[in-house]
Amino acid sequence: MNADNKIGLGTAAIGRPLYINIREESADSEINLDEFRQKGIEVLDSAYARGIRYFDTAPGYGMAEQMLIDWIQEKKDESIEIATKWGYTYVANFDSNAIQHEIKEHSLKKLNEQWPKSKKLLPLLTTYQIHSATLETGILDNAAVLDRLAQLKYEYGLKIAITTSGSNQVEVLKKALDIEVDGKELFDLFQVTYNVFDQSIALIADQIYEQGKRLVIKEALANGRIFPNEKYLNYGKVYRSLNQLALKYYVGIDAIALRFCIDSISVYRVLSGASQNQHLSDNMKANDFKLLTEEIEMIKALAVDPVEYWNERKQLGWS
């Protein structure tokens, strides 16, 4: 196992047939759940064999959380680290034509409803996250929920965390960093969107690191937008730059994008969202090289305005 491995596996794409993304292949209208689950297990096994020990899941990811509950019972490896979430409920029932795929609810009732199942991931469960914390839901001002999370933190030795989305991620993180329960800081880890396009988290990454907290990166591949696509001709310079580096290091563009996240800020893990073994293998090549300082600076210059990035992301469908 590579001791320097910073790659973790996000399980959204192996837990449900559709995800917000750009995909070359389309999902089948009818899903064979047994086959789908087996493919997911194969990806977990492949990730483990390649040295991945950090796995991120959620009740909102279809069968992913249950898949991990079952999988770790067979693995019985204390080096495995699981992070799960609460706050979203999967409602599509594996129907590719479903109009609604998930429901968000940041209530004490939902927390207490989802915790008993997530608890089955213990003792490998290390991190419990508010799924997509925003200022709009008021979750960071909900004393009853925050008190309950603090209770779980100390009862089970968990790291309490939030995941963020949206153009105001930095604002949300600053608020979360200041939250205390009974005079003790509540949050220990922050899972954020950071990639070639949206680099806003860099403004606060050093502060998070200096406070001894963990930073986990999601959407490092920008939901597929880092790959050349005729729908995004405005990113021609981005595509040319990433392709130039990919050719230099004999890897795919995905590995360059993942490596940028690792080399440009202090991170605990960068999540691969691969749902196929070949894609996972390609992602893991990010461990085989390091970007030069001038290459990191070149990619930093490719960043776009966060508002523009998230407005564009909202146009992506479930595929």
DAQUIQUI-V54255 format. One record per run of one state. SS is the DSSP state (H for helix, E for strand, - for the rest). FROM is the first residue (numbers start at 1). TO is the last residue. Records with the same first field share a line. If there is no record, write none. Layout:
SS: FROM-TO  FROM-TO
This chain:
-: 1-6  11-11  16-19  21-32  50-53  57-63  76-80  87-87  91-101  105-107  122-124  131-138  142-142  157-158  164-168  178-179  182-183  186-186  194-201  211-213  219-221  225-229  250-252  265-268  273-276  289-292  301-305  314-317  319-319
E: 7-10  20-20  54-56  81-86  88-90  102-104  125-130  159-163  180-181  184-185  187-193  214-218  269-272  318-318
H: 12-15  33-49  64-75  108-121  139-141  143-156  169-177  202-210  222-224  230-249  253-264  277-288  293-300  306-313
